[in-house]
């Protein structure tokens, strides 16, 4: 699978750090878990990524920042962050799971080429308008959406 590599963002591009911490803390509290320094560092590292990332890359970055964290802690934290609606697992054709931040950002809709595995981020403003209209019709407020289009070259 060919991905746009996740790269660290600059501090001035971080605008949702506090709300994310609060959301994650609520999730952990509801599960009877603590907001540990390791979990905080995993979240902080994810916030600094731009684009798709893999768990192994996350683990490497957390360790590079000086934290001793196990692979199991990273995977458990990823699961909790998914359940909290902060990140989402990106479906792909290979066995490697990829993730992306979804909380507080524009939707990251994807076009996946099934022949090459290449993943492209796409912008579909019409979809956002449809999503918002459908939610309004049902008296709801949209919290996000996910669109993955799987495509192959024309025969």
JOHUUR-V985704 format. One record per helix or strand. SS is the DSSP state (H for helix, E for strand). FROM is the first residue (numbers start at 1). TO is the last residue. If there is no record, write none. Layout:
<<SS:FROM:TO> <SS:FROM:TO>>
This chain:
<<E:7:8> <H:11:13> <H:17:30> <H:37:48> <E:49:50> <E:53:54> <H:55:64> <H:71:83> <E:87:90> <E:98:101> <E:109:113> <E:119:122> <H:125:137> <E:148:151>>
